[in-house]
Amino acid sequence: MPLTKEQEKLYHQTMEEAKRQIEEIDREMRKEIDMTRKKLAELQESKKSYNQVYEGACQLLGLPAEKKEGSESPQGS
């Protein structure tokens, strides 16, 4: 059973609106990913700085620096 002209028009409008919504969601997702990448980079830099402070304090105190899994060494960066 073929669609009437009104039904066809309604489905085209629905299709176009869905397409616009998908494009908007894609834009929002890219924006959120960019913000997350920036925040992660900031946290990594902060961690690197604190690792340097920690290792420097250990060295001044003559204590071995405890290495935790997943920790970056300032020398390795």
C-alpha positions in Angstrom: 0.0 0.0 0.0 1.7 3.2 -1.1 2.0 6.3 1.1 -0.3 9.2 0.6 1.3 12.6 -0.3 0.6 13.8 3.3 2.2 10.7 4.8 5.2 11.0 2.5 5.6 14.7 3.5 5.4 13.8 7.2 8.0 11.1 6.8 10.3 13.4 4.9 10.0 16.0 7.7 10.6 13.4 10.3 13.6 12.2 8.5 15.1 15.7 8.2 14.4 16.5 11.8 16.1 13.2 12.9 19.1 14.0 10.7 19.4 17.5 12.3 19.2 16.0 15.8 21.9 13.4 14.9 24.2 16.2 13.6 23.7 18.2 16.7 24.5 15.3 18.9 27.6 14.6 16.9 28.7 18.2 17.5 28.0 18.0 21.2 30.0 14.7 21.4 33.0 16.2 19.6 32.9 19.2 22.0 32.7 16.9 25.1 35.6 14.8 23.8 37.7 17.9 23.2 37.0 19.2 26.7 37.9 15.8 28.1 41.2 15.6 26.2 42.1 19.1 27.5 41.3 18.2 31.1 43.2 14.9 30.8 46.3 16.8 29.5 46.0 19.2 32.4 45.9 16.4 34.9 48.8 14.6 33.3 50.9 17.8 33.5 49.9 18.2 37.2 50.8 14.6 37.9 54.1 15.0 36.2 54.9 18.1 38.3 53.9 16.4 41.6 56.0 13.3 40.6 59.0 15.6 40.2 58.4 17.2 43.6 57.9 13.8 45.2 61.0 12.3 43.7 63.0 15.4 44.6 61.9 15.3 48.2 62.8 11.6 48.4 66.2 12.3 47.0 66.9 15.1 49.5 65.8 12.8 52.3 67.8 9.9 51.0 64.7 7.7 50.7 63.8 5.6 47.7 60.9 6.8 45.7 58.0 4.4 45.7 56.9 3.6 42.2 53.2 2.8 41.7 51.8 1.0 38.7 50.8 3.5 36.0 53.0 6.3 37.5 55.1 8.2 35.0 58.6 8.9 36.0 59.8 12.4 35.2 62.8 10.9 33.5 60.6 8.8 31.3 58.5 11.8 30.1 
